[in-house]
Amino acid sequence: MVETLNPTELAFEARCSYDGGDYLEAARLFKAAEQGYELEPDPCLAAEMANNCSVALLQAGEPQAALQALEGRDRAFESAGDLKHLGMTWGNRGMALEALKQFDLAFQAYHQAADLFKQIGENELYTTTMQSISALQLRTKRPLEAVASMQAGLDQVRKPGLRQRLLKRLLDLPSRLLNR
C-alpha cells in the first residue's frame, strides 16, 4: 500500500531532504507540494513551494531549472499583496540568473527585490540582497559600486553585530579621510 502525502507533509519531507543535503530530492518534493497546493487551491503556498524548489535546484547546481521553477510565480504574491514573498522570488531569480552568468538581468532582479524589501521595512532581507548586489558588482569588476551597495545595505541594519559594525567602520574610513 502506497501512502499519499498531503502538501504540508510533502513540504516537511522536502525540508528534511534539503537539510540533509539531498537537494534534488528536496526539489522533487517541493515540486510535488507545489502541485498539491495548486489543487487545493492555495496559489501563495504553491508559489512559496516553487521558491523553495528553486533554491534547492540552485544548491543542486541546476540554475536553469531553478529559474524555470519561478516562472509566473510572482503573480500569486502580487495578487495577494505579499511583497515580502514577492521580493524573495525576485531575489531567487537574481541568484539563478547570476549562476547562469546573465549578470545584467541578475542585477535587475536583485534591485527589484531590494526595492521591495526596503519599501516594506524588511531590513535584514534588504541588507542580504544588497550584499548579493555588492558581491556581484565585485565579480563584474565594479568595486566602487560594490562598496556603495554594501554601505547602503549596512545603513539599514538597526542592531548591527560585531562583524557588521567592523565592516561599516571600514567602509566609512575612506569618506572620513576625504572629509579632512
N, C-alpha and C positions, 0 to 999 in steps of 0.2 A: 504494500500500500504506500503510495506517494503522498507525502504531506504537502498541502498547499499553504504557502505563507502569504499573509496579507502585506500590504506595502510597508506598514510600520515595522513588521518583523524582518522584511527584506532589507529595509534601511539599517536596522540594527545589525544584521548579519554583514551587510556591506561595510559598516563602520568597523566591525571586528576584523574583517579581512584587510581593510585599509590599515588599521593599527598594527596588524601582523605583517604588513609589508607585501601582501598579495594584491597588488594594485589592479591587475587585470580582472581578478575575481571580484574585487570591490566594484570596479566599473560595471561589470556584468550585473551584479546585484543592484547597484544604484539604478541602472537602466531598467531592470525589472520592477523596482519600486516606483520609478517614474511612470512606467506604463500602468501600474496598478493605481496610482493616484490620478492618472488621466481617466481611468474607468469610473472612479468614484463620483463625480469628477471633482478634483481639487487642483486647479491649474497652478496655484502658487507652490504647493508641495511638490507637484510634478516638476516644476521649473527648478525648485531647490535641489531635487534629486539629480536633475540634469547638470546643475552646477557641481554637485559632488562627483558625479560621473566624470565630468571634465577634469577636475583636479586629480582624480585617480588615474585617468588616462595620461595626464601630463607626467605624473610620477612614474608611470609605466613607460615613458618615452614615446608616447603616441600623440604628438601635438596636433596633427591634422584631425585625428578622431576627436581630440579634446575640443577643438574649435567647432567641429560639426555637431558635437553634443549640445552646444549652446545655441545653435541656430533657432531663431524665433522665440527663444525662451524669455527674452527681456519683455516681451509683450504682456505676459502674465503679471509681472511685477509692476509694469507701467499701469495696467488696468486697475490693479489693486492699490496703487499709490504707495507701494512698498519700495521706497527709494534706497533703503539700506541694501536689500537683496538685489535691486537693480544695479547698484554700484558694484556689488560683489560680482555680478555677471559680467559687467564691463571689465573689472579687474582680472577675472579669469580669462576673458577674451584677450586682454592685453598679454597675459602670460603665455597663452597659446601662440599668439602672433609673434611674440618675441622669440619663442622657441623655434618658430618657422622662419626666423630671420626677416620678418616683414616689419621692420623697425618703425617706419612711419605710421603704419596702421596701429602698431602696438602703442606708440606714443599717444595717438588719438584715443585709444580705448582707455589707457591709464588716466589720461586727463579727464575723460568723461567720468570715470569712477571717482577721481579725486574731487571734482566739482560737486558731484552728488554727496559725497561724504562730508565735505565742508558745509554744504547747504543744510544738512540735517544735524550738524554738530557731532558727527561720528569722528572725533579727533584721532582716536587710535587707528582706525581704518584709513583715515586721511594721511596720517603720518606714514603708515606702512606703504601706502600707494605712492606717496612722494619719494620714499626710499627706493621703490621699484623704478620710478622715473629717473631718479638720480643714478642708480646703478646702470640703467640702460644708456643714459647720457654719457657716463664714463666709458661704457662699452663701445659707444659710437664716437668716441674721441671728442666729447664736448664737455671738458672738465669745469669750465666756469659755470655753465648751465647746471651741471651736476651739483655744484656747491650751493647754488641758489635754490635748487629744488630741495636739497637736504635741509637747508635753513628754513624754508617755508614749511616743511613737514615738522621740524622740531619746534617751530614757533607755536604750533597748535597743541603741544603736549602740556597739559596742566600740571601734572606732577611727574617731572622727568626723573628717571632713575639715574644712578651714578654714571653709567655709560652714556646716557643721553646728555647729562649735564657736561661731561667732559667733551663730548663731540660738539656741543653747542659752543663751549668756550673756544675750542679750536677753530670752529667756523667763524666766530666773531672776531678772532685775533686780527685777520687782515684789515677789516674795516676799522678797528680801534687804532691800528698802526697808521692807517692812511689819514685818519682824522686828527692826528697830532700836529 
